Amino acid sequence: MRCGKSYTMKCNLRRHQRVECGKAKTNVCFICKKSYYYRQELNIHMSVKHRLLHNILMSRRSVD
């Protein structure tokens, strides 16, 4: 499948073809339903937009 994107490094093209190109975004925010290709992107979204990851980490820290 060709989408027209180009990359200067072959490894980035391969990653794009393997993970992104023509694929559905499988990591979905359970609060606002925004979706991402990568879990790390979802984690950043959750911590910035919903402050959820930060709250979870802080609650774990207070238990220890």
C-alpha positions as CSV (number, residue, x, y, z in Angstrom):
1,M,0.0,0.0,0.0
2,R,1.3,3.4,-0.9
3,C,0.2,6.6,0.8
4,G,2.7,9.0,-0.7
5,K,4.7,9.7,2.5
6,S,8.4,9.8,2.2
7,Y,11.2,9.4,4.7
8,T,14.9,10.1,4.6
9,M,15.7,7.0,6.7
10,K,14.6,3.6,5.6
11,C,13.9,2.4,9.1
12,N,11.3,5.2,9.5
13,L,9.6,4.1,6.3
14,R,9.4,0.5,7.5
15,R,8.0,1.6,10.8
16,H,5.4,3.7,9.1
17,Q,4.5,0.7,6.8
18,R,4.3,-1.7,9.7
19,V,2.4,0.4,12.2
20,E,0.7,3.3,10.6
21,C,0.1,3.0,6.8
22,G,-3.5,1.9,6.2
23,K,-3.9,0.7,9.8
24,A,-6.5,1.7,12.4
25,K,-5.3,3.6,15.5
26,T,-5.7,1.0,18.2
27,N,-4.9,3.0,21.3
28,V,-8.1,4.9,22.3
29,C,-8.7,7.3,25.2
30,F,-11.5,5.9,27.3
31,I,-12.5,9.4,28.3
32,C,-12.7,11.4,25.0
33,K,-12.3,8.5,22.5
34,K,-9.3,10.2,20.7
35,S,-7.2,7.5,19.1
36,Y,-3.5,7.0,18.5
37,Y,-1.1,4.6,16.8
38,Y,1.3,4.4,19.7
39,R,0.6,3.8,23.4
40,Q,3.1,6.4,24.4
41,E,1.1,9.0,22.5
42,L,-2.0,8.0,24.4
43,N,-0.1,8.2,27.7
44,I,1.0,11.7,26.9
45,H,-2.5,12.7,25.9
46,M,-3.9,11.2,29.2
47,S,-1.4,13.1,31.3
48,V,-1.7,16.4,29.5
49,K,-5.4,16.6,28.7
50,H,-6.9,14.6,31.5
51,R,-4.1,14.6,34.1
52,L,-4.9,10.9,34.6
53,L,-1.5,9.4,34.4
54,H,-0.1,12.0,36.8
55,N,-2.9,11.3,39.3
56,I,-2.4,7.6,39.1
57,L,1.4,7.9,39.7
58,M,0.9,10.3,42.6
59,S,-1.7,8.0,44.3
60,R,0.7,5.0,44.0
61,R,3.5,7.1,45.4
62,S,1.4,8.0,48.5
63,V,0.6,4.4,49.2
64,D,4.3,3.3,49.2
